[in-house]
Each structure stands twice: as structure tokens, then as C-alpha cells.
């Protein structure tokens, strides 16, 4: 089981990967949403927000009003960010759950 610090590091790496890809930044420009990530096996959450085409302000703790919520185990989060777990396969097998409206899901489709 990954630790909370490893999960925070993975989320920060995910944010850095998004920011380093100009195509992704362009796609997410104007997409202003709060994101919450619930780590099921650690019973903890992190949150941040999409702003200016980037994922910023990643902090430990829940954001009850988040428009996008990801539910994942600590190990699966670390594997996703490291590229060791395919997001689409993990989503289809319910290893990763995303709770968001359909328009937001479509916007995120090419990013995750």
C-alpha cells in the first residue's frame, strides 16, 4: 500500500505532466473545476483545481463541492501516474471511478 505522501507526490507529478504538455494545457484552458481524489485504502482525500489549463493547489483533505471526484486505491493511483496502469482499462474494470457530469467527462477524456 502506498503512503499518503506517495499519493501526494503522484498527484503532483500528474499535475506537472499535464502542465508540461502544451496540447493538454490548451484543451483545458477555460476548464475551471474543483477536483477531489479519494484514496480508498488510506481513507484520505486530496483536492485541487483545474485553472488556466493546469491542475493547481493540490492539498490534503476533502473538497465536498468538487465537480470532479476520482475514487482510487493508493497503489492504483501511483501506478496510473507512473504509466504502469492504463486509465481506460482501470476505469472500465472500476479500479478507478470518476464522478463528474457528462460534459466534464468528455473534456477529461483526452487528458486522463
The first five atom37 places (N, CA, C, CB, O) and aatype in JSON, in Angstrom:
{
  "aatype": [20, 20, 20, 20, 20, 20, 20, 20, 20, 20, 20, 20, 20, 20, 20, 20, 20, 20, 20, 20, 20, 20, 20, 20, 20, 20, 20, 20, 20, 20, 20, 20, 20, 20, 20, 20, 20, 20, 20, 20, 20, 20, 20, 20, 20, 20, 20, 20, 20, 20, 20, 20, 20, 20, 20, 20, 20, 20, 20, 20, 20, 20, 20, 20, 20, 20, 20, 20, 20, 20, 20, 20, 20, 20, 20, 20, 20, 20, 20, 20, 20, 20, 20, 20, 20, 20, 20, 20, 20, 20, 20, 20, 20, 20, 20, 20, 20, 20, 20, 20, 20, 20, 20, 20, 20, 20, 20, 20, 20, 20, 20, 20],
  "atom_mask": [
    [1, 1, 1, 1, 1],
    [1, 1, 1, 1, 1],
    [1, 1, 1, 1, 1],
    [1, 1, 1, 1, 1],
    [1, 1, 1, 1, 1],
    [1, 1, 1, 1, 1],
    [1, 1, 1, 1, 1],
    [1, 1, 1, 1, 1],
    [1, 1, 1, 1, 1],
    [1, 1, 1, 1, 1],
    [1, 1, 1, 1, 1],
    [1, 1, 1, 1, 1],
    [1, 1, 1, 1, 1],
    [1, 1, 1, 1, 1],
    [1, 1, 1, 1, 1],
    [1, 1, 1, 1, 1],
    [1, 1, 1, 1, 1],
    [1, 1, 1, 1, 1],
    [1, 1, 1, 1, 1],
    [1, 1, 1, 1, 1],
    [1, 1, 1, 1, 1],
    [1, 1, 1, 1, 1],
    [1, 1, 1, 1, 1],
    [1, 1, 1, 1, 1],
    [1, 1, 1, 1, 1],
    [1, 1, 1, 1, 1],
    [1, 1, 1, 1, 1],
    [1, 1, 1, 1, 1],
    [1, 1, 1, 1, 1],
    [1, 1, 1, 1, 1],
    [1, 1, 1, 1, 1],
    [1, 1, 1, 1, 1],
    [1, 1, 1, 1, 1],
    [1, 1, 1, 1, 1],
    [1, 1, 1, 1, 1],
    [1, 1, 1, 1, 1],
    [1, 1, 1, 1, 1],
    [1, 1, 1, 1, 1],
    [1, 1, 1, 1, 1],
    [1, 1, 1, 1, 1],
    [1, 1, 1, 1, 1],
    [1, 1, 1, 1, 1],
    [1, 1, 1, 1, 1],
    [1, 1, 1, 1, 1],
    [1, 1, 1, 1, 1],
    [1, 1, 1, 1, 1],
    [1, 1, 1, 1, 1],
    [1, 1, 1, 1, 1],
    [1, 1, 1, 1, 1],
    [1, 1, 1, 1, 1],
    [1, 1, 1, 1, 1],
    [1, 1, 1, 1, 1],
    [1, 1, 1, 1, 1],
    [1, 1, 1, 1, 1],
    [1, 1, 1, 1, 1],
    [1, 1, 1, 1, 1],
    [1, 1, 1, 1, 1],
    [1, 1, 1, 1, 1],
    [1, 1, 1, 1, 1],
    [1, 1, 1, 1, 1],
    [1, 1, 1, 1, 1],
    [1, 1, 1, 1, 1],
    [1, 1, 1, 1, 1],
    [1, 1, 1, 1, 1],
    [1, 1, 1, 1, 1],
    [1, 1, 1, 1, 1],
    [1, 1, 1, 1, 1],
    [1, 1, 1, 1, 1],
    [1, 1, 1, 1, 1],
    [1, 1, 1, 1, 1],
    [1, 1, 1, 1, 1],
    [1, 1, 1, 1, 1],
    [1, 1, 1, 1, 1],
    [1, 1, 1, 1, 1],
    [1, 1, 1, 1, 1],
    [1, 1, 1, 1, 1],
    [1, 1, 1, 1, 1],
    [1, 1, 1, 1, 1],
    [1, 1, 1, 1, 1],
    [1, 1, 1, 1, 1],
    [1, 1, 1, 1, 1],
    [1, 1, 1, 1, 1],
    [1, 1, 1, 1, 1],
    [1, 1, 1, 1, 1],
    [1, 1, 1, 1, 1],
    [1, 1, 1, 1, 1],
    [1, 1, 1, 1, 1],
    [1, 1, 1, 1, 1],
    [1, 1, 1, 1, 1],
    [1, 1, 1, 1, 1],
    [1, 1, 1, 1, 1],
    [1, 1, 1, 1, 1],
    [1, 1, 1, 1, 1],
    [1, 1, 1, 1, 1],
    [1, 1, 1, 1, 1],
    [1, 1, 1, 1, 1],
    [1, 1, 1, 1, 1],
    [1, 1, 1, 1, 1],
    [1, 1, 1, 1, 1],
    [1, 1, 1, 1, 1],
    [1, 1, 1, 1, 1],
    [1, 1, 1, 1, 1],
    [1, 1, 1, 1, 1],
    [1, 1, 1, 1, 1],
    [1, 1, 1, 1, 1],
    [1, 1, 1, 1, 1],
    [1, 1, 1, 1, 1],
    [1, 1, 1, 1, 1],
    [1, 1, 1, 1, 1],
    [1, 1, 1, 1, 1],
    [1, 1, 1, 1, 1],
    [1, 1, 1, 1, 1]
  ],
  "atom_positions": [
    [[0.85, -1.18, 0.0], [0.0, 0.0, 0.0], [0.9, 1.24, 0.0], [-0.97, 0.0, 1.23], [1.82, 1.36, 0.81]],
    [[0.6, 2.15, -0.92], [1.35, 3.4, -0.99], [0.94, 4.3, 0.18], [1.1, 4.13, -2.35], [-0.16, 4.17, 0.73]],
    [[1.82, 5.19, 0.56], [1.55, 6.11, 1.66], [0.83, 7.36, 1.14], [2.85, 6.5, 2.38], [0.75, 7.6, -0.06]],
    [[0.33, 8.16, 2.07], [-0.3, 9.43, 1.71], [0.71, 10.34, 1.01], [-0.89, 10.14, 2.96], [0.36, 11.05, 0.06]],
    [[1.95, 10.34, 1.47], [2.98, 11.16, 0.83], [3.24, 10.71, -0.61], [4.29, 11.1, 1.64], [3.42, 11.54, -1.5]],
    [[3.26, 9.4, -0.83], [3.45, 8.88, -2.2], [2.27, 9.27, -3.09], [3.62, 7.34, -2.17], [2.45, 9.55, -4.28]],
    [[1.07, 9.28, -2.53], [-0.12, 9.69, -3.29], [-0.05, 11.17, -3.62], [-1.41, 9.37, -2.5], [-0.37, 11.57, -4.74]],
    [[0.36, 11.99, -2.67], [0.51, 13.43, -2.92], [1.55, 13.65, -4.03], [0.93, 14.17, -1.61], [1.35, 14.45, -4.94]],
    [[2.66, 12.93, -3.93], [3.71, 13.04, -4.94], [3.19, 12.62, -6.31], [4.92, 12.18, -4.55], [3.5, 13.26, -7.32]],
    [[2.39, 11.55, -6.36], [1.82, 11.09, -7.63], [0.89, 12.15, -8.21], [1.06, 9.76, -7.44], [0.94, 12.41, -9.41]],
    [[0.06, 12.75, -7.39], [-0.84, 13.8, -7.88], [-0.07, 15.03, -8.36], [-1.83, 14.21, -6.77], [-0.43, 15.64, -9.36]],
    [[0.99, 15.37, -7.65], [1.83, 16.5, -8.08], [2.53, 16.18, -9.4], [2.87, 16.84, -6.99], [2.71, 17.05, -10.24]],
    [[2.94, 14.92, -9.57], [3.55, 14.5, -10.83], [2.53, 14.55, -11.97], [4.13, 13.09, -10.71], [2.85, 14.97, -13.08]],
    [[1.31, 14.12, -11.68], [0.23, 14.19, -12.67], [0.02, 15.65, -13.1], [-1.09, 13.59, -12.1], [-0.11, 15.94, -14.29]],
    [[-0.02, 16.55, -12.13], [-0.19, 17.97, -12.44], [0.98, 18.48, -13.28], [-0.3, 18.79, -11.13], [0.78, 19.24, -14.23]],
    [[2.19, 18.07, -12.93], [3.38, 18.5, -13.69], [3.34, 17.95, -15.12], [4.67, 18.04, -12.99], [3.7, 18.65, -16.06]],
    [[2.9, 16.7, -15.27], [2.8, 16.1, -16.61], [1.78, 16.85, -17.45], [2.41, 14.6, -16.51], [2.02, 17.11, -18.63]],
    [[0.65, 17.21, -16.86], [-0.36, 17.99, -17.59], [0.21, 19.33, -18.02], [-1.61, 18.2, -16.71], [0.06, 19.74, -19.17]],
    [[0.87, 20.01, -17.1], [1.41, 21.35, -17.37], [2.51, 21.32, -18.43], [1.94, 21.98, -16.09], [2.72, 22.31, -19.13]],
    [[3.21, 20.21, -18.54], [4.31, 20.1, -19.49], [3.85, 19.8, -20.91], [5.27, 19.03, -19.03], [4.64, 19.84, -21.85]],
    [[2.58, 19.5, -21.06], [2.04, 19.15, -22.38], [1.21, 20.32, -22.91], [1.18, 17.86, -22.31], [0.07, 20.51, -22.49]],
    [[1.75, 21.12, -23.84], [1.04, 22.3, -24.35], [-0.33, 21.98, -24.94], [1.89, 22.98, -25.39], [-1.26, 22.78, -24.84]],
    [[-0.45, 20.81, -25.57], [-1.74, 20.41, -26.15], [-2.79, 20.22, -25.05], [-1.57, 19.1, -26.96], [-3.94, 20.64, -25.21]],
    [[-2.4, 19.61, -23.95], [-3.31, 19.41, -22.83], [-3.67, 20.74, -22.2], [-2.69, 18.47, -21.78], [-4.83, 20.98, -21.87]],
    [[-2.7, 21.61, -22.02], [-2.96, 22.93, -21.43], [-3.97, 23.68, -22.28], [-1.65, 23.75, -21.29], [-4.9, 24.28, -21.75]],
    [[-3.79, 23.65, -23.6], [-4.76, 24.32, -24.49], [-6.15, 23.72, -24.35], [-4.3, 24.21, -25.96], [-7.15, 24.44, -24.29]],
    [[-6.21, 22.39, -24.29], [-7.51, 21.71, -24.18], [-8.21, 22.07, -22.88], [-7.32, 20.19, -24.26], [-9.44, 22.17, -22.84]],
    [[-7.45, 22.27, -21.81], [-8.05, 22.55, -20.51], [-8.19, 24.04, -20.2], [-7.22, 21.91, -19.43], [-8.75, 24.4, -19.16]],
    [[-7.71, 24.9, -21.08], [-7.85, 26.34, -20.85], [-9.34, 26.68, -20.82], [-7.1, 27.17, -21.94], [-10.09, 26.31, -21.73]],
    [[-9.75, 27.39, -19.79], [-11.16, 27.74, -19.6], [-11.94, 26.68, -18.84], [-11.81, 27.95, -20.93], [-13.11, 26.89, -18.52]],
    [[-11.3, 25.56, -18.54], [-11.93, 24.48, -17.78], [-11.61, 24.72, -16.3], [-11.41, 23.05, -18.26], [-10.55, 24.33, -15.82]],
    [[-12.51, 25.35, -15.61], [-12.31, 25.73, -14.22], [-13.17, 24.81, -13.34], [-12.69, 27.24, -13.98], [-14.38, 25.01, -13.22]],
    [[-12.55, 23.82, -12.74], [-13.28, 22.85, -11.94], [-12.46, 22.46, -10.72], [-13.62, 21.6, -12.77], [-11.23, 22.45, -10.74]],
    [[-13.18, 22.13, -9.63], [-12.53, 21.58, -8.45], [-12.46, 20.06, -8.61], [-13.31, 21.97, -7.13], [-13.4, 19.44, -9.1]],
    [[-11.34, 19.49, -8.2], [-11.11, 18.05, -8.27], [-10.86, 17.52, -6.87], [-9.91, 17.72, -9.2], [-10.08, 18.1, -6.11]],
    [[-11.51, 16.42, -6.53], [-11.23, 15.71, -5.29], [-10.78, 14.3, -5.66], [-12.49, 15.68, -4.34], [-11.3, 13.7, -6.6]],
    [[-9.84, 13.79, -4.92], [-9.33, 12.43, -5.14], [-9.41, 11.68, -3.81], [-7.86, 12.45, -5.7], [-8.67, 11.98, -2.87]],
    [[-10.31, 10.71, -3.75], [-10.49, 9.9, -2.54], [-9.62, 8.66, -2.65], [-11.98, 9.51, -2.33], [-9.76, 7.87, -3.59]],
    [[-8.72, 8.48, -1.69], [-7.83, 7.32, -1.66], [-8.48, 6.3, -0.72], [-6.36, 7.71, -1.19], [-8.45, 6.45, 0.5]],
    [[-9.07, 5.26, -1.31], [-9.94, 4.37, -0.56], [-9.24, 3.61, 0.56], [-10.56, 3.39, -1.51], [-9.77, 3.53, 1.67]],
    [[-8.06, 3.06, 0.3], [-7.41, 2.23, 1.31], [-6.75, 3.05, 2.42], [-6.39, 1.35, 0.66], [-6.46, 2.52, 3.49]],
    [[-6.52, 4.32, 2.18], [-5.93, 5.19, 3.21], [-6.99, 6.0, 3.94], [-4.9, 6.12, 2.59], [-6.7, 6.66, 4.94]],
    [[-8.22, 5.95, 3.41], [-9.32, 6.73, 3.98], [-8.93, 8.2, 4.1], [-9.72, 6.18, 5.35], [-9.18, 8.85, 5.11]],
    [[-8.33, 8.71, 3.05], [-7.94, 10.12, 3.0], [-8.29, 10.67, 1.63], [-6.44, 10.3, 3.31], [-8.59, 9.92, 0.7]],
    [[-8.24, 11.97, 1.52], [-8.56, 12.63, 0.25], [-7.56, 13.74, -0.01], [-10.0, 13.18, 0.26], [-6.91, 14.26, 0.9]],
    [[-7.47, 14.1, -1.27], [-6.71, 15.27, -1.71], [-7.63, 16.07, -2.6], [-5.37, 14.87, -2.46], [-8.6, 15.54, -3.15]],
    [[-7.33, 17.34, -2.73], [-8.11, 18.14, -3.67], [-7.22, 19.2, -4.31], [-9.32, 18.79, -2.96], [-6.17, 19.56, -3.8]],
    [[-7.69, 19.67, -5.44], [-7.01, 20.72, -6.18], [-8.03, 21.3, -7.14], [-5.75, 20.18, -6.94], [-9.23, 21.05, -7.01]],
    [[-7.55, 22.07, -8.1], [-8.49, 22.62, -9.07], [-7.81, 22.79, -10.43], [-9.06, 23.96, -8.57], [-6.62, 23.08, -10.52]],
    [[-8.61, 22.62, -11.45], [-8.17, 22.91, -12.8], [-8.38, 24.41, -13.01], [-8.94, 22.05, -13.87], [-9.48, 24.93, -12.84]],
    [[-7.31, 25.08, -13.39], [-7.36, 26.53, -13.59], [-6.3, 26.91, -14.61], [-7.16, 27.31, -12.24], [-5.15, 26.48, -14.49]],
    [[-6.66, 27.7, -15.58], [-5.69, 28.15, -16.58], [-5.04, 27.03, -17.35], [-4.64, 28.96, -15.94], [-3.9, 27.14, -17.78]],
    [[-5.78, 25.92, -17.52], [-5.24, 24.79, -18.27], [-4.36, 23.87, -17.46], [-4.48, 25.29, -19.43], [-3.76, 22.94, -18.0]],
    [[-4.27, 24.11, -16.16], [-3.39, 23.32, -15.3], [-4.13, 22.84, -14.06], [-2.14, 24.13, -14.9], [-5.16, 23.4, -13.69]],
    [[-3.6, 21.8, -13.42], [-4.1, 21.34, -12.13], [-3.22, 21.97, -11.06], [-4.08, 19.76, -12.03], [-2.01, 21.75, -11.03]],
    [[-3.83, 22.76, -10.19], [-3.07, 23.55, -9.2], [-3.61, 23.34, -7.79], [-3.1, 25.04, -9.57], [-4.69, 22.79, -7.59]],
    [[-2.82, 23.79, -6.83], [-3.21, 23.83, -5.42], [-3.63, 22.47, -4.86], [-4.33, 24.81, -5.22], [-4.69, 22.35, -4.23]],
    [[-2.82, 21.46, -5.1], [-3.12, 20.12, -4.57], [-2.83, 20.12, -3.08], [-2.28, 19.02, -5.3], [-1.72, 20.41, -2.64]],
    [[-3.85, 19.77, -2.32], [-3.79, 19.83, -0.86], [-4.47, 18.6, -0.28], [-4.45, 21.13, -0.33], [-5.41, 18.07, -0.86]],
    [[-3.99, 18.16, 0.86], [-4.66, 17.04, 1.53], [-5.96, 17.53, 2.13], [-3.74, 16.43, 2.62], [-6.06, 18.65, 2.63]],
    [[-6.96, 16.67, 2.08], [-8.28, 16.99, 2.62], [-9.33, 16.91, 1.54], [-8.28, 18.38, 3.26], [-9.03, 16.96, 0.35]],
    [[-10.56, 16.78, 1.95], [-11.67, 16.64, 1.02], [-12.16, 18.0, 0.53], [-12.81, 15.87, 1.67], [-11.96, 19.02, 1.19]],
    [[-12.79, 17.99, -0.62], [-13.49, 19.16, -1.16], [-14.9, 18.67, -1.49], [-12.75, 19.77, -2.45], [-15.15, 18.17, -2.59]],
    [[-15.82, 18.82, -0.53], [-17.17, 18.27, -0.72], [-17.9, 18.8, -1.95], [-18.0, 18.55, 0.5], [-18.78, 18.13, -2.49]],
    [[-17.55, 20.01, -2.39], [-18.24, 20.62, -3.53], [-17.51, 20.41, -4.86], [-18.42, 22.1, -3.28], [-17.81, 21.08, -5.84]],
    [[-16.55, 19.5, -4.89], [-15.78, 19.26, -6.12], [-16.7, 18.79, -7.24], [-14.67, 18.22, -5.87], [-17.55, 17.92, -7.03]],
    [[-16.52, 19.37, -8.42], [-17.31, 18.95, -9.58], [-16.82, 17.64, -10.16], [-17.28, 20.03, -10.65], [-17.56, 16.93, -10.84]],
    [[-15.56, 17.3, -9.88], [-14.97, 16.06, -10.36], [-14.39, 15.32, -9.16], [-13.86, 16.32, -11.46], [-13.64, 15.88, -8.37]],
    [[-14.76, 14.05, -9.04], [-14.26, 13.24, -7.93], [-13.7, 11.94, -8.49], [-15.38, 12.96, -6.87], [-14.38, 11.23, -9.22]],
    [[-12.46, 11.66, -8.14], [-11.83, 10.4, -8.51], [-11.72, 9.54, -7.26], [-10.42, 10.64, -9.17], [-11.31, 10.03, -6.2]],
    [[-12.08, 8.27, -7.38], [-12.01, 7.32, -6.27], [-11.09, 6.19, -6.71], [-13.44, 6.79, -5.86], [-11.34, 5.51, -7.71]],
    [[-10.0, 5.99, -5.94], [-8.97, 5.05, -6.37], [-8.18, 4.58, -5.14], [-8.02, 5.72, -7.41], [-8.14, 5.27, -4.12]],
    [[-7.56, 3.4, -5.25], [-6.68, 2.94, -4.17], [-5.33, 3.64, -4.31], [-6.5, 1.38, -4.21], [-5.0, 4.17, -5.38]],
    [[-4.57, 3.64, -3.26], [-3.27, 4.32, -3.27], [-2.33, 3.69, -4.3], [-2.62, 4.26, -1.87], [-1.68, 4.41, -5.07]],
    [[-2.25, 2.38, -4.33], [-1.36, 1.71, -5.28], [-1.76, 1.98, -6.73], [-1.34, 0.21, -5.02], [-0.91, 2.19, -7.59]],
    [[-3.07, 1.96, -6.99], [-3.53, 2.2, -8.36], [-3.27, 3.63, -8.79], [-5.02, 1.89, -8.48], [-2.95, 3.87, -9.95]],
    [[-3.38, 4.59, -7.88], [-3.07, 5.98, -8.22], [-1.61, 6.11, -8.62], [-3.39, 6.91, -7.03], [-1.29, 6.72, -9.64]],
    [[-0.73, 5.53, -7.84], [0.71, 5.6, -8.13], [1.01, 4.91, -9.47], [1.53, 4.95, -6.99], [1.8, 5.43, -10.26]],
    [[0.39, 3.77, -9.72], [0.61, 3.05, -10.98], [0.06, 3.83, -12.18], [-0.05, 1.66, -10.92], [0.69, 3.85, -13.24]],
    [[-1.09, 4.47, -12.02], [-1.66, 5.27, -13.1], [-0.7, 6.37, -13.52], [-3.0, 5.87, -12.67], [-0.43, 6.55, -14.71]],
    [[-0.21, 7.1, -12.55], [0.66, 8.24, -12.85], [1.99, 7.77, -13.43], [0.91, 9.08, -11.59], [2.57, 8.44, -14.29]],
    [[2.48, 6.62, -12.97], [3.75, 6.08, -13.47], [3.6, 5.44, -14.85], [4.3, 5.06, -12.49], [4.6, 5.06, -15.46]],
    [[2.37, 5.33, -15.34], [2.14, 4.71, -16.64], [2.13, 3.19, -16.59], [3.18, 5.16, -17.61], [2.2, 2.53, -17.63]],
    [[2.05, 2.63, -15.4], [2.05, 1.18, -15.23], [0.64, 0.59, -15.27], [2.72, 0.8, -13.93], [0.48, -0.63, -15.32]],
    [[-0.37, 1.44, -15.25], [-1.77, 1.02, -15.28], [-2.48, 1.91, -16.29], [-2.43, 1.11, -13.86], [-2.45, 3.13, -16.18]],
    [[-3.13, 1.29, -17.25], [-3.86, 2.02, -18.27], [-5.15, 2.58, -17.69], [-4.15, 1.11, -19.48], [-5.95, 1.85, -17.1]],
    [[-5.35, 3.89, -17.86], [-6.52, 4.53, -17.27], [-7.82, 3.94, -17.79], [-6.48, 6.02, -17.53], [-8.72, 3.65, -17.0]],
    [[-7.93, 3.77, -19.08], [-9.2, 3.28, -19.65], [-9.53, 1.88, -19.14], [-9.12, 3.26, -21.18], [-10.69, 1.6, -18.82]],
    [[-8.53, 1.02, -19.05], [-8.77, -0.33, -18.53], [-9.16, -0.28, -17.06], [-7.53, -1.21, -18.72], [-10.07, -0.98, -16.62]],
    [[-8.46, 0.55, -16.3], [-8.76, 0.69, -14.87], [-10.16, 1.27, -14.65], [-7.71, 1.57, -14.18], [-10.86, 0.87, -13.73]],
    [[-10.55, 2.21, -15.5], [-11.88, 2.81, -15.41], [-12.95, 1.77, -15.75], [-11.99, 4.03, -16.35], [-13.95, 1.66, -15.04]],
    [[-12.74, 1.03, -16.82], [-13.73, 0.03, -17.25], [-13.86, -1.1, -16.23], [-13.34, -0.55, -18.61], [-14.95, -1.66, -16.07]],
    [[-12.78, -1.43, -15.54], [-12.84, -2.5, -14.53], [-13.2, -1.97, -13.14], [-11.49, -3.22, -14.46], [-13.25, -2.73, -12.17]],
    [[-13.46, -0.67, -13.05], [-13.87, 0.02, -11.82], [-12.79, 0.06, -10.76], [-15.09, -0.65, -11.25], [-13.08, 0.21, -9.57]],
    [[-11.52, -0.09, -11.19], [-10.41, 0.15, -10.26], [-10.32, 1.64, -9.97], [-9.07, -0.38, -10.85], [-9.9, 2.05, -8.88]],
    [[-10.72, 2.43, -10.94], [-10.76, 3.88, -10.8], [-12.17, 4.32, -11.13], [-9.71, 4.58, -11.73], [-12.74, 3.93, -12.15]],
    [[-12.74, 5.13, -10.26], [-14.07, 5.67, -10.51], [-13.96, 7.18, -10.64], [-15.07, 5.28, -9.37], [-13.26, 7.84, -9.87]],
    [[-14.65, 7.72, -11.62], [-14.7, 9.16, -11.81], [-16.16, 9.57, -11.72], [-14.07, 9.58, -13.19], [-17.02, 9.05, -12.43]],
    [[-16.43, 10.52, -10.84], [-17.78, 11.06, -10.69], [-17.74, 12.5, -11.18], [-18.28, 10.97, -9.2], [-17.13, 13.38, -10.57]],
    [[-18.43, 12.72, -12.31], [-18.46, 14.05, -12.91], [-19.63, 14.08, -13.9], [-17.1, 14.41, -13.63], [-20.14, 13.03, -14.28]],
    [[-20.04, 15.27, -14.3], [-21.11, 15.32, -15.3], [-20.54, 14.91, -16.66], [-21.74, 16.75, -15.37], [-19.33, 14.87, -16.86]],
    [[-21.44, 14.6, -17.56], [-21.03, 14.06, -18.86], [-20.12, 15.02, -19.64], [-22.25, 13.73, -19.69], [-19.16, 14.58, -20.26]],
    [[-20.42, 16.31, -19.61], [-19.59, 17.28, -20.34], [-18.17, 17.31, -19.79], [-20.22, 18.68, -20.27], [-17.2, 17.39, -20.55]],
    [[-18.03, 17.27, -18.47], [-16.7, 17.26, -17.86], [-15.97, 15.96, -18.19], [-16.81, 17.43, -16.34], [-14.76, 15.97, -18.43]],
    [[-16.69, 14.85, -18.21], [-16.06, 13.57, -18.56], [-15.52, 13.62, -19.99], [-17.07, 12.4, -18.41], [-14.43, 13.12, -20.27]],
    [[-16.28, 14.23, -20.88], [-15.84, 14.31, -22.28], [-14.6, 15.2, -22.38], [-16.97, 14.86, -23.18], [-13.68, 14.9, -23.15]],
    [[-14.56, 16.28, -21.62], [-13.41, 17.18, -21.63], [-12.16, 16.48, -21.09], [-13.72, 18.44, -20.8], [-11.06, 16.68, -21.61]],
    [[-12.34, 15.66, -20.07], [-11.21, 14.97, -19.44], [-10.76, 13.74, -20.22], [-11.58, 14.58, -18.02], [-9.66, 13.23, -20.0]],
    [[-11.6, 13.26, -21.11], [-11.31, 12.01, -21.8], [-9.93, 11.98, -22.44], [-12.34, 11.77, -22.85], [-9.22, 10.98, -22.31]],
    [[-9.55, 13.02, -23.1], [-8.24, 13.01, -23.76], [-7.09, 13.35, -22.84], [-8.25, 13.97, -24.88], [-5.93, 13.27, -23.25]],
    [[-7.39, 13.71, -21.6], [-6.36, 14.14, -20.66], [-5.92, 12.98, -19.77], [-6.88, 15.31, -19.81], [-4.74, 12.86, -19.43]],
    [[-6.86, 12.15, -19.39], [-6.54, 11.07, -18.43], [-6.0, 9.84, -19.14], [-7.77, 10.69, -17.63], [-5.69, 8.85, -18.48]]
  ]
}
